[in-house]
Amino acid sequence: MKVFVTGAAGLIGAALCRALAARGDAVVAVVRGGVPRSGGAGTPPGAATALAKLPGVAVVDGDVLLPGAWTVAMSGCDAVVHLAGESIGGRRWSRAWKERLLRSRVEGTRRVVGGMETCPADRRPRALVVASGADYYPFDDSDRAYDEDAPPGDTFLAQLCVAWQKEAETARARGVRVACLRTGVVVGRGAEALARMAAPFRLFAGGPVAGGGQWFSWVHLADVVAAYLHAIDAPAAAGPLNVVAPGAVRQADFARALGAVLRRPSWAPVPAFALRLAVGELATYLAHGRKVVPAALEAQGFRFRYSDARAALAASF
């Protein structure tokens, strides 16, 4: 199989490329800026350089927001995995930054689909697997379980996911199977969100966030990669797929598990007002959640490696 991957130098993209290479697939890895040259002896290789060293991986320079030769490399690929997009938690949200977040996903997906449409019919990828988020669903701290049939919320991130997925689904008109992976907070080695959560615990100042009663949708990186491989391979993998661990927990329980793994107390709560001072509007998403369940994946026979938060966190450091 030959797989085209955008955002290949990111956490999920790099791990997916390694997994595809390990099973013998050919990979076209799209990286903004291409492969950097080494700065000399002793300089650690960048993510793109590391990708280029994998067997069967060809690194292509490309920005999905811009037209370019990167779209030509889709021709002859069996599947496209679209992961490129600005980091949601990269900075405080200004109006301009929110517009940039939206553009990076909606317009980027539009260009990816457009690139697929320019491929000759007999060389067009048969599947499009697109990243999305568990923030698609509304805030709900009750025990209601949100599967893939649940309606979207009305928050900025929920509507971003709606627009993102709508753009991806236009590929169906060309006979392409489309799967949108609504992913929770990723934990695992190198996960930025986990590093930020762990920082106060390492300073003996960790604890539940905004009371800790909200549901926390998490998933281990190993299961995220396995879910993407499943979505690439399985004909039944179409439409939305919730990529969250089946062991849903409240945020306070996750904090206790994190403290136990790091051998640190989890008694220092982070109040909602302090969150808002620190990260602005993003604080709302940290203070609220919903119980998301991976109903479609499990119905398709997918089995998660990590369903226990403490075991997943123990494997993340």
C-alpha positions in Angstrom: 0.0 0.0 0.0 1.1 3.6 -0.6 -0.1 6.3 1.8 0.1 10.1 1.5 0.4 11.8 4.8 0.1 15.6 5.5 1.4 17.0 8.8 3.8 14.1 8.8 6.3 15.7 11.1 3.8 16.2 13.9 3.4 13.8 16.9 0.7 11.6 15.3 2.0 12.0 11.8 5.5 10.9 12.6 4.3 8.0 14.7 1.9 6.9 11.9 4.7 7.1 9.3 6.9 4.9 11.4 4.1 2.4 11.8 3.4 2.4 8.1 7.1 1.9 7.2 7.4 -0.9 9.8 4.7 -2.9 8.1 6.3 -2.4 4.7 4.0 0.3 3.2 5.3 3.1 1.0 4.7 6.6 2.4 4.7 10.1 0.9 5.3 12.4 3.9 4.3 16.0 3.4 6.4 18.4 5.6 6.3 22.1 5.5 9.8 23.2 4.7 11.0 19.8 3.6 14.0 18.1 5.0 16.4 20.5 6.8 20.1 20.2 6.3 22.2 19.0 9.2 23.9 21.8 11.1 27.0 19.7 11.6 28.3 16.9 13.7 26.3 16.3 16.8 23.2 18.2 15.6 20.1 16.1 16.5 18.1 15.2 13.4 14.8 17.1 13.0 11.5 15.2 12.6 11.6 15.5 8.8 15.1 14.2 8.6 14.2 11.3 10.8 11.3 10.5 8.5 13.5 10.6 5.4 15.6 7.9 6.9 12.7 5.4 7.3 12.5 2.7 4.6 10.0 3.4 1.9 9.3 7.0 3.1 9.7 9.9 0.6 9.6 13.4 2.2 7.9 16.1 0.1 8.0 19.8 0.8 4.5 21.3 0.9 2.2 23.6 2.7 -1.4 22.5 2.4 -2.6 26.1 2.4 -0.7 26.8 -0.7 -0.9 25.3 -4.2 2.2 23.3 -5.2 3.7 20.2 -6.6 2.9 18.4 -3.3 -0.6 17.6 -4.7 1.0 15.8 -7.7 2.5 13.2 -5.3 -1.0 12.0 -4.4 -1.4 10.3 -7.8 -1.0 6.6 -7.4 -1.4 6.6 -3.6 -4.0 4.2 -2.1 -5.0 6.5 0.8 -4.5 10.1 2.0 -4.2 10.9 5.7 -4.7 14.6 6.4 -3.2 15.7 9.7 -1.9 19.2 9.0 -3.3 22.1 11.0 -2.3 24.8 13.5 -2.0 23.6 17.1 -5.2 24.3 19.0 -3.4 25.0 22.3 -0.5 26.8 20.8 -1.4 30.3 22.2 -4.1 32.5 23.7 -7.0 32.8 21.2 -7.4 36.2 19.6 -9.9 36.7 16.8 -7.1 36.6 14.3 -5.8 33.3 15.7 -9.2 31.7 15.7 -9.5 32.6 12.0 -6.1 31.1 11.4 -7.1 27.9 13.2 -10.3 27.6 11.1 -8.4 28.4 7.8 -5.7 25.9 8.5 -8.2 23.1 8.8 -11.0 24.0 6.4 -9.0 25.5 3.6 -6.2 23.0 4.0 -8.7 20.2 3.7 -10.3 21.8 0.7 -6.9 21.9 -1.0 -6.2 18.2 -0.1 -9.6 17.2 -1.6 -8.9 19.4 -4.6 -5.6 17.6 -5.1 -7.2 14.2 -5.0 -9.7 15.4 -7.7 -6.9 16.3 -10.1 -5.6 12.8 -10.0 -6.5 10.6 -13.0 -9.5 8.4 -12.1 -7.4 5.2 -12.2 -4.7 6.7 -9.9 -6.9 8.6 -7.4 -6.6 7.5 -3.8 -9.5 5.4 -2.6 -9.7 6.6 0.9 -9.3 9.9 2.8 -8.7 9.8 6.5 -9.0 13.2 8.2 -8.2 14.4 11.7 -11.0 15.9 13.8 -11.6 16.4 17.5 -13.8 15.1 20.3 -14.6 18.8 20.9 -17.2 18.3 18.1 -19.7 17.4 20.9 -21.4 19.9 23.3 -20.3 20.4 26.9 -22.1 18.0 29.2 -21.0 17.0 32.7 -23.8 14.5 33.1 -23.4 10.7 32.5 -24.7 10.8 29.0 -22.5 8.9 26.5 -21.8 10.7 23.2 -21.3 8.3 20.3 -20.8 9.3 16.7 -24.5 9.9 16.1 -24.7 12.6 18.7 -25.3 16.2 17.4 -22.5 18.8 17.5 -22.1 21.5 20.0 -22.3 25.3 19.4 -18.8 26.2 20.7 -16.1 27.5 18.4 -14.2 24.2 18.4 -17.4 22.2 17.8 -18.3 24.4 14.8 -14.7 24.2 13.6 -14.9 20.4 13.6 -18.3 20.6 11.7 -16.8 22.8 9.0 -13.6 20.7 8.8 -15.5 17.4 8.4 -18.0 18.9 5.9 -15.0 19.9 3.7 -13.6 16.4 3.9 -16.9 14.7 3.0 -17.0 16.5 -0.4 -14.5 13.8 -1.5 -17.3 11.2 -1.4 -18.7 12.7 -4.7 -15.6 11.2 -6.4 -16.1 7.8 -4.9 -13.6 8.3 -2.1 -14.2 6.6 1.2 -14.0 9.3 3.9 -13.3 8.7 7.6 -13.1 11.6 10.2 -11.3 10.7 13.4 -12.6 12.7 16.3 -9.7 12.4 18.7 -9.5 13.1 22.4 -6.5 14.5 24.3 -3.5 12.4 23.3 -1.1 11.1 25.9 2.1 9.3 25.2 5.8 10.0 24.9 6.3 13.5 23.3 2.7 14.5 23.6 2.6 18.3 24.2 -0.7 18.3 26.1 0.6 15.7 28.6 3.8 17.6 29.1 1.8 20.7 30.0 -0.4 18.7 32.4 2.6 17.1 34.0 4.6 20.3 34.6 2.8 21.4 37.8 2.8 17.9 39.2 6.6 17.8 38.9 6.7 21.0 41.0 4.4 19.4 43.6 1.6 21.8 42.5 -0.7 19.5 40.5 -4.3 18.7 41.1 -7.8 18.7 39.6 -8.7 21.5 37.1 -11.8 23.7 37.7 -13.2 21.3 40.3 -12.3 18.1 38.4 -16.0 17.0 37.9 -15.9 17.3 34.1 -15.4 14.3 31.8 -11.9 14.0 30.3 -11.7 12.3 26.9 -8.2 10.9 26.5 -6.4 8.4 24.3 -2.9 6.9 24.2 -0.8 7.7 21.1 -0.4 3.9 20.4 -4.2 3.6 20.1 -4.4 6.7 17.9 -1.9 5.3 15.4 -3.7 1.9 15.5 -7.0 3.7 14.8 -5.5 5.5 11.8 -4.1 2.2 10.4 -7.6 0.7 10.9 -9.2 3.7 9.1 -6.7 3.3 6.2 -7.3 -0.4 5.8 -10.9 -1.2 6.8 -13.6 -0.7 4.1 -16.2 -0.3 6.9 -14.3 2.7 8.4 -16.3 5.5 7.0 -17.9 8.7 8.5 -17.0 9.9 12.0 -15.0 7.7 14.3 -14.5 8.6 18.0 -10.8 8.0 18.9 -11.0 8.1 22.7 -10.2 5.5 25.2 -13.2 3.4 26.4 -12.2 4.0 30.0 -13.8 7.5 30.3 -12.8 9.3 33.5 -13.6 12.5 35.3 -10.8 15.0 35.2 -10.1 14.7 39.0 -9.6 10.9 38.5 -7.2 11.6 35.6 -5.3 14.0 37.8 -5.0 11.4 40.6 -3.7 8.9 38.1 -1.1 11.3 36.7 0.0 12.2 40.3 0.4 8.5 41.1 2.5 7.8 38.0 4.7 10.8 38.7 4.8 10.0 42.4 3.5 13.4 43.2 0.5 14.6 45.2 -2.6 15.7 43.4 -4.1 18.0 46.0 -3.5 21.5 44.5 -6.6 22.4 42.6 -6.5 24.8 39.7 -9.6 27.1 39.9 -11.5 28.1 36.8 -10.7 31.8 37.2 -6.9 31.1 37.3 -7.3 29.1 34.1 -9.0 32.0 32.3 -6.3 34.4 33.4 -3.6 32.0 32.1 -5.1 30.8 28.7 -8.2 33.0 28.1 -11.1 31.4 26.1 -9.3 28.0 26.0 -10.1 27.7 29.7 -13.7 27.0 29.0 -12.7 23.8 27.2 -10.5 22.7 30.1 -13.2 23.4 32.7 -15.9 21.5 30.8 -16.1 18.2 28.9 -18.4 15.4 27.8 -18.3 11.6 28.0 -17.3 10.5 24.5 -17.3 6.8 23.7 -15.7 5.0 20.7 -18.9 3.2 19.7 -18.1 2.9 15.9 -14.6 1.7 16.3 -15.6 -1.0 18.8 -18.5 -2.1 16.6 -15.9 -2.6 13.8 -13.9 -4.9 16.0 -11.2 -2.4 17.0 -9.6 -3.2 20.3 -7.8 -0.5 22.4 -4.5 -1.3 24.0 -5.0 1.2 26.8 -8.4 1.6 28.4 -7.1 2.4 31.9 -5.8 5.9 32.5 -3.1 5.0 35.0 -1.7 2.2 32.7 -1.7 4.6 29.7 0.1 7.3 31.7 2.7 4.8 33.1 3.6 4.0 29.4 3.9 7.7 28.6 7.0 8.7 30.5 
